[in-house]
């Protein structure tokens, strides 16, 4: 009986380990995807801010 219980526990732990490994892979993929999205957002914000500054200087130079 003790051997059967130990084997059952080992099987359950192996199954849990497989689930945790899969979750770690999914989380790593999600982090990578989020990082690339934030990098694109950061680049867009810098471009937008630069465009606003250029537009301000052009408007000031034109005397508007």
N, C-alpha and C positions, 0 to 999 in steps of 0.2 A: 504494500500500500504506500509506503514512504517513497519507494522508487518511482511509482506511478505519479505521485504528487509532485516529486522533484522534476520529472520529465514534463509534466503539464506546466509547471511554473517556468521551466526553461523554454518551452515552446511559446508561452505567452510573452516572456521577456524578449525572445527573438523577434516576434511579431511587432512588439512595441518598438524595438530598436529599428526595424525596417521603416516603420511609420515616421519615427523621429528623423531618420536620415533623409527620407523623402521631403519632410517638412523643411529641413535645413536647406535642401537644394532649392525648393520653391521660394523660400525667404531670400536666398542669395540672388535668385533670378529677379525677384521683385525689387530688391535693393538696387540692382544694376539698372533695371528699367526706370526706376524713380530717379536715379542719379542722372541718367541721360536726359530725362524730361526736365529736371531742374537746370541742367547745363544749358539746354536749349532756351529755357525761360530766362536765365541769366543773360545769355547772349542777346536775346530779343530786347530785354530791358535796357541793356547798354546801348544798343542800336537806336532804340526809341529816344532815350535820353540825349544821345549825341545828335540825333535829328532835331530835337527840340532846341538844343543849344544853337545849332547852325541856323535854324529858322529864326531864332531870337536875334542873332547877329545880323542876319540878312534884313530883317525888319528894321532894326536900329540903323543899319547903314542906308536903307532906302528912305529913312525919315518918316516911317509910318507911325 
